[in-house]
Amino acid sequence: MRVEWQGPVAGLTLNRPGRHNSLVPELLGALLEALGALRDRPDLRALVLQAEGRSFSTGGDVRRFYAQGEGIGEYADGLVGQLNRAVLALLDFPAPVVAAVHGIVTGGSLGLVLAADVVLVAPEASFAPWYNVVGFSPDGGWTALLPAVIGPRRAAEVLLRNLTITAQQAVEWGLASRVVPASAVRAEAWRVAAEIAALWPGSVRRTRRLLRGTLGDVAARLEAERREFCAQVVTAEAREGMRRYLGEE
């Protein structure tokens, strides 16, 4: 996780490009630590969330899951717990969050996007679940947050058929704010964040709080995702799904 500043705007960069910024305990731990350190900074007015490499993030690292063997249940419990805390920390962050999304977003990484206030996407950006291909259960807000954003029927079809949401569809369905040329998506995210940061912070903070509402119900739905994920990941079905997905003999 890389942290940088431009005036009153802080930037968090997912920095595991060699593995497409897939979610592992180390990355999520670093994200939680950074969010905890930033949330009480009186000079912070907005936050940019971005990523290095070809992908924004490909969700849980399936190879890391597969390598856990009999310990996969405990690993899943800890990892999805971390992800839930990260999503809630972003939703409850005192400053607005602007996400610059490029490349693919799969699995639980969608939660990081759903937790942002403004989502700018490059034209090639896409979002896909992949749960019923690998043999997992949805996490990261695919059932806890996405239906309220794009509608329950669309969310159900995307999840059950493992459909890909394109950048343009993401804008049309309300998952993203607008499409920005790939070469400019990061710069535009910082520009938007700086624009927000220049406004009255108390007004911005209260506006965001009213838009977000209370998080108790969201936390309960994320917890339900964690329980179902942990129950599914220990099944023979999930083991075989991971084996096929990874091409293991």
C-alpha positions in Angstrom: 0.0 0.0 0.0 1.4 3.4 -1.0 0.3 6.6 0.6 0.9 10.0 -1.0 -0.3 13.6 -0.5 -1.2 16.5 -2.8 -2.2 19.3 -0.5 -5.3 18.3 1.6 -5.8 15.2 -0.6 -4.3 11.8 0.3 -3.9 8.9 -2.1 -4.0 5.2 -1.4 -2.5 3.0 -4.1 -3.0 -0.8 -4.1 0.5 -1.9 -4.9 0.7 -5.6 -5.6 0.8 -5.4 -9.4 2.6 -8.7 -9.9 -0.5 -10.5 -8.7 -3.0 -8.0 -10.1 -3.5 -6.5 -6.6 -5.4 -9.6 -5.5 -6.6 -9.5 -1.9 -4.3 -11.2 0.6 -4.0 -10.5 4.3 -0.9 -8.4 3.8 -2.6 -6.0 1.4 -5.8 -5.7 3.3 -3.9 -5.2 6.6 -1.9 -2.4 5.0 -5.1 -0.8 3.7 -6.7 -0.9 7.1 -3.6 0.5 8.8 -3.5 3.3 6.3 -7.2 4.2 6.7 -6.8 4.1 10.4 -3.9 6.5 10.3 -5.6 8.9 7.9 -9.1 9.1 9.4 -8.1 11.4 12.2 -5.9 13.7 10.2 -7.4 17.2 10.5 -5.7 18.3 7.3 -7.3 15.6 5.2 -10.2 16.7 3.0 -10.5 14.0 0.4 -9.1 10.5 -0.4 -8.2 9.0 -3.8 -8.1 5.2 -4.2 -6.2 3.8 -7.1 -4.1 0.9 -8.1 -0.8 0.0 -9.8 -0.4 -2.5 -12.7 -2.8 -3.8 -15.3 -5.7 -4.4 -13.0 -7.4 -2.5 -10.2 -7.8 -5.7 -8.2 -8.8 -9.3 -8.9 -10.3 -10.1 -5.5 -9.1 -13.0 -3.4 -6.0 -14.7 -4.5 -7.3 -18.1 -5.5 -3.9 -19.7 -5.6 -3.3 -18.5 -2.0 -6.7 -20.0 -1.0 -5.9 -23.3 -2.6 -2.5 -23.5 -0.9 -4.2 -23.4 2.5 -5.3 -27.0 2.4 -7.1 -28.0 5.5 -6.6 -24.5 6.9 -8.7 -22.8 4.2 -11.6 -22.1 6.5 -9.6 -20.2 9.0 -7.8 -18.3 6.3 -11.1 -17.4 4.6 -12.6 -16.2 7.9 -9.7 -13.9 8.5 -9.5 -12.6 5.0 -13.1 -11.8 4.5 -13.3 -10.3 7.9 -10.5 -8.0 6.9 -12.2 -7.1 3.7 -15.5 -6.3 5.5 -13.6 -4.0 7.9 -12.0 -2.3 5.0 -15.3 -1.7 3.2 -16.9 -0.4 6.3 -13.9 1.8 7.1 -14.2 3.4 3.6 -17.9 3.8 3.9 -17.4 5.5 7.3 -14.4 7.5 6.3 -14.7 11.1 7.4 -13.7 12.5 4.0 -15.1 11.7 0.5 -13.5 8.8 -1.4 -12.8 9.1 -5.1 -11.8 5.9 -6.9 -9.8 5.7 -10.1 -10.6 2.3 -11.7 -8.7 0.7 -14.6 -8.5 -2.8 -15.8 -10.5 -5.6 -14.3 -12.2 -5.7 -10.9 -13.3 -9.2 -9.8 -14.5 -10.9 -6.7 -14.5 -9.1 -3.3 -12.5 -6.1 -4.7 -15.8 -4.7 -5.9 -16.4 -3.7 -2.3 -13.6 -1.2 -2.4 -15.3 0.4 -5.4 -18.8 0.3 -3.9 -17.5 2.1 -0.8 -16.3 5.1 -2.8 -18.4 8.2 -3.4 -17.2 9.1 -6.9 -16.0 6.3 -9.2 -14.2 7.2 -12.4 -13.5 4.3 -14.8 -11.2 3.9 -17.7 -12.9 2.6 -20.9 -11.5 -0.9 -20.5 -12.5 -1.3 -16.9 -14.8 -4.1 -16.1 -16.4 -5.8 -13.1 -17.2 -9.5 -12.8 -18.0 -11.9 -9.9 -16.4 -15.3 -10.8 -17.8 -16.9 -7.6 -19.8 -19.7 -9.2 -16.9 -20.5 -11.6 -14.4 -21.0 -8.8 -16.9 -22.5 -6.4 -17.0 -19.7 -3.9 -19.8 -17.6 -2.4 -20.1 -13.9 -2.9 -18.3 -11.5 -0.6 -17.2 -7.8 -0.7 -20.7 -6.5 -1.0 -21.9 -8.3 -4.1 -25.1 -9.1 -2.3 -24.8 -6.7 0.6 -24.4 -3.5 -1.4 -24.6 -4.0 -5.2 -28.4 -4.7 -5.5 -29.2 -1.3 -4.0 -26.8 0.3 -6.6 -27.8 -1.4 -9.8 -31.1 -3.1 -8.8 -31.7 -6.6 -7.5 -32.6 -8.2 -10.9 -29.5 -7.0 -12.5 -27.4 -8.0 -9.6 -28.9 -11.4 -9.6 -28.3 -12.0 -13.3 -24.7 -10.8 -13.1 -24.0 -13.1 -10.1 -25.9 -16.2 -11.3 -24.6 -16.0 -14.9 -21.2 -14.7 -14.0 -21.7 -11.7 -16.4 -19.1 -9.0 -16.9 -20.2 -5.4 -16.3 -18.4 -3.1 -18.8 -17.3 0.4 -18.0 -20.2 1.9 -20.0 -22.7 -0.4 -18.3 -21.3 0.5 -14.9 -22.1 4.2 -15.6 -25.5 3.5 -17.0 -26.4 1.3 -14.1 -25.1 3.6 -11.4 -22.0 1.6 -10.3 -19.6 4.3 -11.8 -19.9 8.0 -12.1 -18.4 8.4 -15.6 -15.9 7.0 -18.1 -12.6 8.9 -18.4 -9.8 8.1 -20.9 -7.4 5.6 -19.5 -4.4 8.0 -19.7 -6.3 10.6 -17.6 -8.3 8.6 -15.1 -5.9 9.0 -12.2 -5.3 12.7 -12.9 -9.0 13.3 -13.1 -9.6 11.5 -9.8 -7.1 13.8 -8.1 -8.6 16.8 -9.7 -12.1 15.9 -8.5 -10.8 15.2 -5.0 -9.0 18.6 -4.9 -12.2 20.2 -6.1 -14.1 18.6 -3.2 -11.3 19.4 -0.8 -11.7 23.1 -1.6 -15.3 23.2 -0.3 -16.4 23.7 3.3 -15.4 20.5 5.1 -18.2 20.4 7.6 -20.8 20.7 4.8 -19.1 18.0 2.8 -18.8 15.7 5.8 -22.5 16.1 6.7 -23.6 15.6 3.1 -21.6 12.4 2.9 -23.0 11.2 6.2 -26.6 11.8 5.0 -25.9 10.1 1.7 -24.4 7.0 3.4 -27.0 6.6 6.2 -26.4 4.2 9.0 -24.1 1.3 8.5 -25.5 -1.2 10.9 -27.6 -3.0 8.3 -24.7 -3.0 5.8 -22.4 -4.5 8.5 -25.0 -7.2 9.2 -25.3 -8.1 5.4 -21.5 -8.2 5.0 -21.3 -10.5 8.0 -23.8 -12.8 6.4 -21.6 -12.9 3.3 -18.6 -13.8 5.5 -20.5 -16.7 7.1 -21.7 -18.1 3.8 -18.3 -17.7 2.2 -16.6 -19.6 5.0 -19.2 -22.4 4.8 -18.8 -22.7 1.1 -15.0 -22.5 0.8 -14.5 -25.7 2.8 -16.7 -27.8 0.6 -15.4 -30.4 -1.9 -17.1 -28.4 -4.6 -14.9 -25.3 -3.8 -11.8 -27.5 -3.7 -12.6 -28.9 -7.2 -13.5 -25.5 -8.5 -10.2 -24.0 -7.4 -8.3 -27.0 -8.9 -10.0 -26.5 -12.3 -9.7 -22.8 -12.2 -5.9 -23.0 -11.5 -5.4 -25.8 -14.0 -4.0 -28.1 -11.3 -3.8 -31.8 -12.0 
